[in-house]
Amino acid sequence: MIIGVPKEIKNNENRVGMTPSGVAEVVKQGHRVFIQHTAGINSGFPDEAYQAVGAHILPTIEDIYATAEMIVKVKEPIVTEYNLIRKGQLLFTYFHFASDRELTLAMLSNKSICLAYETVEEADHSLPLLIPMSEVAGRMSIQEGARFLEKPQGGKGILLGGVPGVKPAKVLILGGGVVGSNAAQIAAGMGADVTITDINLARLRYLSETLPKNVKTLYASELRIRKELPDVDLVVGSVLIPGDKAPHLITKEMLSIMQPGTVLVDVAIDQGGCFETSHPTTHSAPTYIVDGIVHYAVANIPGAVPYTSTLALTNATLPYVMALANKGWKKACKENPALALGLNIVEGKIVYKAVADVFGLKCEPVSL
C-alpha cells in the first residue's frame, strides 16, 4: 500500500502521524511511505530520519494526497484539505465529526473512507487510540489550569498546591475516565484539594481505591455540582460519550455562582465541550473570559507537547496502520471488530450511528 503522511496545518498542531520507527516497520512489510517535507520537524523528527528508514519525501501537501492510498495523520482535515481528498481514499486520523457539521458534509461529499481514531473501541468499551492522548490532555489540563490561576493570566492568583499555613486550591474534575483520572493524579501530586465526579459507582470505587488520599470522589448530579462551584478554583471538564457530543454540565447561568477568576478547562471541547459557554481556542490564544470566569478550551491540548504526544499516539496506532496496510481496510475491519467501529463515513454514507443522530442524517451499516 502507498501511505502518505501530510504535515499538520491546524493552528499550533505540532504532532505528526507517524514516527521514523513506525515508518521503518511499515516499510519492512513492503509498503511505500511518503512524508511531506518537514512534517515531523516540530515533533523532533527531521526529514533525514524518515529517509534513513526508507521513506520518500514529497514537497507539498497536494503531492501527499495525490500519491497516497491511505492518509495517516493526527487531526481532522481542515477546509483547505477537503478538495485534496479523493473518492475511495482511506483517512486514518482523529475526526470528532459530532462537533463539526461542515467537516461531516465535506467527507460525505468527497466519498472518502473515514476511519476515526476516537471511535475504535474494544469489547470492554476501552478506546485504545483515544487513551494515550487522553492521558496527555488530562495531565496537561492541570498544568494549564495552574498557569491560568495566576493573576497575570486572569485567574484568582492562587497557587495550586498552597504552602504551609495557606490552603491549596480546590479542583473539581467532571468525569472519572482516562482524562479525569490522569488530571486527578497530577492535581493531587501538586498538592491540590481534589474532587472527582462520575455517575458510575463502580468507577468511583476504583478511583477511590487507586488515587491518592487527597482525592475525594463524588457521585455527579446537577445539584451536587452546583454545591461545589461557589468555592472551587479550577474545574476540568472531561466527560466523553464516544462519537457523540459532550453534555453541558455547567451552564451559562451557573457561572454566576462561581468566584471571579475561577478557571474552567474544557478537555471535551473537540466533542463540542461540556461547558455551555465553551468555544474552541488555540495554543496561541488559549483563553477567554465570560462573566469573570476564565475559559481554556484548546481543541488540541496534546499538540503543545508534540514529542511526547507523537510517541504516545503512534505507539497505539501502529498496529492498526500495519493491519490496514497489509490487509486493506475491508479485511482488516472484518477481522477486527474494534477497528471496524472506527469507521464513521464510507464512500458517501454515515456508518456510525452517533454521528448520524447528531445531524439527523441516515445511518447505513457498512458491508464488510
Salt bridges, closest charged atoms under 4 A:
GLU8 OE1 - LYS73 NZ 3.16
GLU13 OE2 - ARG15 NE 2.78
GLU25 OE2 - LYS28 NZ 3.30
ASP47 OD2 - HIS37 ND1 2.56
GLU76 OE2 - LYS10 NZ 2.66
GLU76 OE1 - LYS75 NZ 3.87
GLU81 OE1 - LYS73 NZ 3.88
GLU121 OE2 - HIS125 ND1 2.83
GLU144 OE1 - ARG147 NH2 2.87
ASP193 OD1 - LYS216 NZ 2.43
GLU222 OE2 - ARG226 NE 3.21
ASP231 OD2 - LYS170 NZ 3.88
ASP233 OD1 - LYS156 NZ 2.76
GLU253 OE1 - ARG226 NH2 2.51
ASP270 OD2 - HIS96 NE2 3.31
ASP291 OD2 - LYS252 NZ 3.12
GLU335 OE1 - LYS327 NZ 2.72
GLU335 OE2 - LYS331 NZ 3.97
ASP357 OD2 - LYS353 NZ 2.63
GLU364 OE1 - LYS349 NZ 3.82
